[in-house]
């Protein structure tokens, strides 16, 4: 779900729009095709769910919103985000901590 990129890391996400609250809901898939499943408290209308995901990921990884960019999957549940200014080890540690709660 995480891969090293030129300016940071990319994160594969499986969005679940229309949830009660925005939160990490687990892992979707296995191996190389695994995605971080995130429940989103926003409808998939006019990019609102994407905006909510960007806000959530920037807060979750303690990054400015400008450091989180949607690189693919704007109209799909499967999305890829570029997280600039964070190392693979930092991102893995944050996700591991969230999944073991």
C-alpha positions as CSV (number, residue, x, y, z in Angstrom):
1,X,0.0,0.0,0.0
2,X,3.0,2.3,0.5
3,X,5.7,2.9,-2.1
4,X,8.7,5.2,-2.2
5,X,8.2,8.1,-4.6
6,X,10.5,11.0,-5.7
7,X,9.2,13.5,-3.2
8,X,7.9,11.2,-0.5
9,X,5.7,8.1,-0.6
10,X,2.5,7.0,-2.4
11,X,-0.3,5.5,-0.5
12,X,-3.0,3.3,-2.0
13,X,-6.4,3.9,-0.4
14,X,-9.7,2.2,-0.7
15,X,-12.4,4.8,0.2
16,X,-15.7,4.0,1.8
17,X,-17.7,7.2,1.4
18,X,-20.8,8.0,3.4
19,X,-19.6,6.7,6.8
20,X,-20.5,8.1,10.2
21,X,-17.0,9.3,10.8
22,X,-13.7,9.5,8.9
23,X,-11.3,6.9,10.2
24,X,-9.0,4.1,9.2
25,X,-11.1,1.0,8.8
26,X,-8.4,-1.6,8.1
27,X,-6.7,-3.1,5.1
28,X,-8.3,-4.0,1.8
29,X,-6.7,-6.8,-0.2
30,X,-3.4,-8.5,0.3
31,X,0.2,-8.3,-0.8
32,X,1.2,-5.8,-3.5
33,X,-2.4,-4.9,-4.2
34,X,-3.2,-4.1,-0.6
35,X,-4.9,-0.7,0.1
36,X,-5.5,1.2,3.3
37,X,-9.3,1.2,3.9
38,X,-10.6,4.6,5.0
39,X,-14.2,5.3,6.0
40,X,-15.1,8.8,4.9
41,X,-17.8,11.0,6.4
42,X,-18.6,12.7,3.1
43,X,-20.6,11.8,0.1
44,X,-18.9,10.9,-3.2
45,X,-20.4,14.0,-4.9
46,X,-18.4,16.8,-6.5
47,X,-15.1,15.6,-5.0
48,X,-16.3,16.0,-1.4
49,X,-15.0,12.6,-0.4
50,X,-11.6,13.3,-2.0
51,X,-11.4,16.6,-0.1
52,X,-12.3,14.8,3.1
53,X,-9.6,12.2,2.5
54,X,-6.9,14.8,1.8
55,X,-7.9,16.6,5.0
56,X,-7.8,13.4,7.0
57,X,-4.5,12.2,5.6
58,X,-2.8,15.5,6.2
59,X,-3.9,15.5,9.8
60,X,-3.1,11.8,10.3
61,X,0.4,12.1,8.9
62,X,0.9,15.6,10.4
63,X,1.5,17.2,7.0
64,X,0.1,20.4,5.5
65,X,-2.8,19.8,3.1
66,X,-0.6,21.0,0.2
67,X,1.7,18.0,0.9
68,X,-1.1,15.5,0.1
69,X,-2.1,15.1,-3.5
70,X,-4.5,12.7,-5.2
71,X,-2.6,11.2,-8.1
72,X,-5.1,8.7,-9.4
73,X,-8.6,7.4,-8.8
74,X,-10.5,10.7,-8.5
75,X,-13.9,9.0,-9.3
76,X,-13.0,5.6,-8.0
77,X,-13.1,4.0,-4.6
78,X,-9.4,2.9,-5.2
79,X,-7.2,5.9,-5.0
80,X,-3.5,6.8,-4.8
81,X,-2.2,9.7,-2.9
82,X,1.3,11.3,-2.9
83,X,2.4,12.2,0.5
84,X,5.3,14.7,0.2
85,X,7.8,15.3,2.9
86,X,7.5,12.0,4.7
87,X,9.7,8.9,4.7
88,X,8.5,5.4,4.1
89,X,9.5,4.4,7.6
90,X,7.5,7.3,9.1
91,X,4.4,6.5,7.1
92,X,4.6,2.7,7.9
93,X,5.0,3.5,11.6
94,X,1.9,5.7,11.6
95,X,-0.2,3.2,9.8
96,X,1.0,0.3,11.9
97,X,0.1,2.2,15.1
98,X,-3.4,3.0,13.8
99,X,-4.1,-0.6,12.8
100,X,-3.0,-2.0,16.2
101,X,-5.4,0.2,18.2
